[in-house]
Amino acid sequence: MDYFETKATLRFTYTDSYGNVSGRIVDVELVEDGMITGKCRMKNARRTFRIDRITNCWDDSTNRHVPDVLQHLRDAYAKSTAPVLDKLYAEHLDELKVLLYVGKADGQLRAPELRVITAACKVITKDTRLTDEDTRELLESIPVPTLQGFKVAVGKIAKENDSAAIRRITIATRTIVDTQQNISPGEQEALNYIAKRLQPKG
């Protein structure tokens, strides 16, 4: 069973459940259980298509024939930053929550702050392909933590006592705040809590 997000633009012939045949160009966003979902340019709307009803498929960006649609999309996913971001979310969610909270502690996440978080994500993943847009999409999938949620995330990081993670968080959050001349009360409170809780042990 497949479920993954990917980006690819496909041109193909599609036969619907009524036997109607039409040509489609689709900006694929999601693959799930033998179906693709994405923006259909013909309908100018998000649509879902069964892969087994797709024929004569071509990759619009390379103009190459696609004999196996599912495998082509699996390969596109594997070569993209998507699996890196998925792993980052799965394994470092608490770090992301802390960075997001500090980044938005003054009410909004600005471009310089986003760049700092992207840099931190590159350090964590060791993947320099990550862009600010990748980071923005990842952060948009995470509800902005409350103060209590932020403290819980910091507490989990403290309990794990990973010196590398503690160092990353300390440097990144300080750098986020330093992107502006003035420190908001929320930012100062967050930095004080991080300094208090994130002290490597042993």
VENRAVEN-V814785 format. One record per helix or strand of 2 or more residues. SS is the DSSP state (~ for helix, > for strand). FROM is the first residue (numbers start at 1). LEN is the number of residues. If there is no record, write none. Layout:
ss->(SS,SS)
from->(FROM,FROM)
len->(LEN,LEN)
//
This chain:
ss->(>,>,>,>,~,>,>,~,~,~,~,~,~,~,~)
from->(3,21,35,45,51,54,64,69,82,93,111,132,147,163,185)
len->(13,12,6,6,3,6,2,11,10,11,15,9,14,16,13)
//
